[in-house]
Amino acid sequence: MITTKRVFSSLETLAKLATDSNVHSAPLPALPSLSAVLAEFAPLPRAALFIGLANDGLPILLNLLDPLPGPIMITGDAGSGKTNFIKTMAGSIDQVHPSDEVRYLVITENLSEWRDFRQSGNCENILSTEESTLTRILHSMVEWAHSNKDTRQTFLLLIDHFEGLLKSQGTRQDLSWLLLRGPARHVWPVVTINSSKAHSDELKPWLNSFRTRLFGYIHDDREARMLTGAPNASFSNLHAGHQFTMREGDAWLPFWIPNLD
């Protein structure tokens, strides 16, 4: 499951992250690069996917061998950093994980945002939400998941703007299966959703598929409370573009994404 793990007791390069970052008006801390962070914590456990940095400088890791968190939804306003978040995930895979162990497939509405990832050995493909072969490719992923009982390999299915993918009726059956069974079969769906669209009639039936929800800046507290079910939820103080939060028990754990290299 998603956990924090202390690797070093002293993190000089991350010292500024220890300040109270829940005050949106405060200056943005000097965030390190992804390469610097991964070098600081190396070696990470083989099955650990880097997610971000907590305020105390500890890394937040996803155990790819534990399906309990289920599919992951990243939501927030436009400009909250959702795309950069999943690009950081892809970048950490490129730098840490051998391609025969962890690979990723990207589905996006904006191919140009991902052009720097095309040459990665870990990148299976980068597809438009309007790609004509998308239905066939998702079905191939389901077939692989059915037959991968003894595999050591894990796939991340990174879907930027999940609502765009739903325009294709042909993808829905396989997408439903991947959301229900994927993590237990080494396929992790990670999707971004604009918070203003999350409660649309089209998206609302899909929200229950996401037990793990990561929140970026949301200016409207009513949206935050609808998405969390928490009467006092407010994410308007998060630093848009860099800071997210997730529920940890009865509390909220804010964290940062490093700068992409």
C-alpha positions in Angstrom: 0.0 0.0 0.0 1.1 3.6 -0.1 3.5 4.3 2.7 6.2 6.6 3.9 9.7 5.2 4.4 12.6 6.9 6.2 15.8 6.2 4.3 18.1 8.8 5.8 17.7 10.7 9.1 19.3 13.8 7.7 18.2 15.3 4.4 19.9 18.6 3.9 18.8 19.0 0.3 15.2 18.6 1.4 15.3 20.7 4.5 13.0 23.4 3.2 10.2 20.9 2.7 9.9 20.5 6.5 8.1 23.9 6.8 4.4 24.1 7.0 3.4 23.9 3.4 -0.4 24.2 3.9 -0.3 27.9 3.7 -0.9 28.7 0.0 0.4 32.3 0.4 3.7 31.2 1.7 6.7 31.1 -0.7 7.1 27.9 -2.6 10.0 25.8 -1.1 13.0 25.3 -3.4 12.0 21.9 -4.7 14.7 19.4 -5.8 14.9 17.7 -9.1 13.5 14.2 -9.5 17.0 12.9 -10.2 18.4 14.4 -7.0 15.6 12.9 -4.9 16.0 9.4 -6.4 19.7 9.6 -5.9 19.3 10.7 -2.3 17.1 7.7 -1.5 18.8 5.1 -3.6 18.4 2.2 -3.7 14.6 2.1 -3.4 13.0 -1.3 -2.9 12.5 -3.1 -6.2 8.7 -3.1 -6.0 8.5 0.6 -4.7 7.2 3.3 -7.0 8.1 6.8 -6.0 5.0 9.0 -5.5 6.3 12.2 -3.8 7.9 13.8 -0.8 6.1 14.4 2.5 6.6 17.6 4.4 9.2 16.0 6.6 11.3 15.0 3.6 10.3 11.3 3.6 9.4 9.6 0.3 5.9 8.3 -0.3 6.1 5.0 -2.1 3.6 2.7 -3.7 4.2 -1.0 -3.2 3.5 -2.5 -6.7 3.2 -6.0 -5.2 0.3 -5.0 -2.9 -3.0 -4.5 -4.8 -4.9 -3.2 -1.8 -4.8 0.5 -2.8 -6.5 -0.3 -6.1 -6.6 2.1 -9.0 -5.4 5.6 -8.3 -7.3 8.8 -9.1 -5.5 12.1 -9.2 -7.9 15.0 -9.2 -7.7 18.8 -8.9 -8.5 22.0 -10.8 -7.0 22.7 -14.2 -3.4 23.8 -13.5 -3.1 21.9 -10.3 -0.3 19.7 -11.6 -2.1 16.5 -12.4 -0.2 15.8 -15.7 3.2 16.7 -14.1 2.3 14.2 -11.3 1.9 11.3 -13.7 4.9 12.4 -15.7 6.9 12.3 -12.5 5.8 8.7 -12.0 6.9 7.8 -15.5 10.2 9.6 -14.9 10.9 7.7 -11.7 10.2 4.4 -13.5 12.6 5.4 -16.2 15.4 6.2 -13.7 14.8 3.4 -11.1 13.2 0.3 -12.7 14.5 -2.1 -15.3 12.2 -2.3 -18.3 11.7 -6.0 -17.8 10.2 -5.3 -14.4 8.2 -2.1 -14.8 6.7 -0.5 -17.9 4.1 2.1 -18.6 1.5 2.9 -21.2 0.3 6.5 -21.6 -3.1 7.5 -22.9 -3.5 11.3 -23.2 -5.4 14.1 -24.9 -2.1 15.9 -25.6 0.6 13.8 -27.2 3.1 16.7 -27.3 3.3 16.8 -23.5 4.8 13.3 -23.6 7.2 13.6 -26.5 10.3 13.4 -24.2 9.2 10.0 -22.9 8.9 8.2 -26.3 12.5 7.0 -26.3 12.3 5.5 -22.9 12.9 1.7 -22.7 10.2 1.5 -20.1 7.6 3.2 -22.2 5.3 0.7 -24.0 3.5 3.4 -26.0 2.0 6.9 -25.9 -1.5 7.0 -27.4 -4.1 9.6 -28.0 -7.5 9.2 -26.5 -8.8 9.3 -30.1 -6.4 6.6 -31.3 -8.3 4.1 -33.5 -6.4 1.1 -32.1 -7.1 2.0 -28.5 -9.8 -0.6 -28.0 -7.6 -3.4 -29.4 -4.6 -2.3 -27.2 -6.7 -2.2 -24.0 -8.1 -5.6 -24.8 -4.5 -6.9 -25.3 -3.6 -5.6 -21.9 -6.6 -7.4 -20.3 -5.5 -10.6 -22.1 -1.9 -10.1 -20.8 -3.3 -9.6 -17.3 -5.3 -12.9 -17.5 -2.1 -14.9 -18.5 0.6 -13.3 -16.4 0.4 -15.4 -13.2 4.1 -16.0 -12.9 5.4 -12.7 -14.4 7.7 -10.3 -12.5 6.7 -7.5 -14.7 4.3 -4.7 -13.8 2.5 -2.3 -16.1 1.3 1.2 -15.2 -1.6 2.4 -17.3 -1.3 6.2 -17.1 -4.5 7.9 -18.3 -4.3 11.7 -18.5 -7.8 13.1 -18.6 -9.8 10.0 -17.9 -13.0 11.7 -19.1 -11.6 11.9 -22.6 -11.1 8.1 -22.7 -14.8 7.5 -21.9 -15.8 9.1 -25.2 -15.0 5.7 -26.8 -17.7 3.2 -26.0 -15.5 0.4 -27.2 -13.0 0.8 -24.4 -15.5 0.7 -21.5 -15.7 -3.1 -20.9 -12.0 -3.7 -20.8 -11.5 -0.5 -18.8 -14.0 -1.7 -16.2 -12.1 -5.0 -15.9 -8.8 -3.3 -15.4 -10.2 -1.0 -12.7 -11.6 -3.9 -10.9 -8.9 -6.5 -11.3 -5.8 -4.7 -12.7 -3.6 -4.2 -9.6 -4.1 -7.8 -8.5 -2.9 -8.8 -12.0 0.1 -6.4 -12.2 -1.7 -3.7 -14.1 -2.1 -0.4 -12.2 -4.5 2.2 -13.6 -3.5 5.7 -12.6 -5.8 8.4 -14.0 -6.2 12.1 -13.8 -9.6 13.8 -13.6 -10.5 17.5 -13.6 -12.3 18.0 -10.3 -14.9 20.2 -11.9 -16.0 17.3 -14.1 -15.8 14.5 -11.6 -19.4 14.6 -10.6 -20.8 14.8 -14.1 -23.3 12.2 -15.1 -20.7 10.5 -17.3 -18.0 10.3 -14.7 -19.9 9.7 -11.4 -20.6 6.0 -12.0 -16.8 5.4 -12.3 -15.7 7.2 -9.1 -16.3 4.2 -6.9 -13.6 2.3 -8.8 -11.0 4.5 -7.1 -10.3 3.7 -3.5 -7.1 5.7 -3.5 -7.6 9.4 -4.4 -4.9 12.0 -4.5 -6.0 15.6 -4.5 -4.3 18.7 -5.8 -5.4 22.3 -5.6 -9.2 22.7 -5.7 -10.5 26.3 -5.3 -14.1 25.2 -4.6 -14.5 23.6 -1.1 -17.8 22.2 -2.1 -16.1 20.1 -4.8 -13.5 18.9 -2.4 -16.2 17.8 0.1 -18.2 16.0 -2.6 -15.1 14.1 -3.8 -13.9 13.2 -0.3 -17.1 12.8 1.7 -15.3 14.7 4.4 -17.4 17.7 5.7 -14.3 19.9 6.4 -12.2 19.0 3.4 -10.5 22.0 1.8 -7.6 21.9 -0.7 -7.6 25.6 -1.7 -4.4 26.2 0.3 -2.3 23.6 -1.6 0.4 25.0 -3.9 -1.1 24.5 -7.4 1.3 22.6 -9.7 3.5 21.1 -7.0 1.5 20.0 -3.9 -1.0 17.2 -3.4 -2.6 15.5 -0.4 -4.0 12.1 0.5 -6.0 10.7 3.4 -4.0 8.8 5.9 -6.5 7.4 8.5 -8.4 10.3 9.8 -5.8 12.9 8.8 -4.5 14.4 5.6 -0.9 13.8 4.4 0.3 16.7 2.1 3.2 16.0 -0.2 5.2 17.5 -3.0 6.2 16.3 -6.4 9.8 17.2 -7.4 10.7 19.2 -10.4 11.1 17.1 -13.6 14.6 17.0 -14.9 
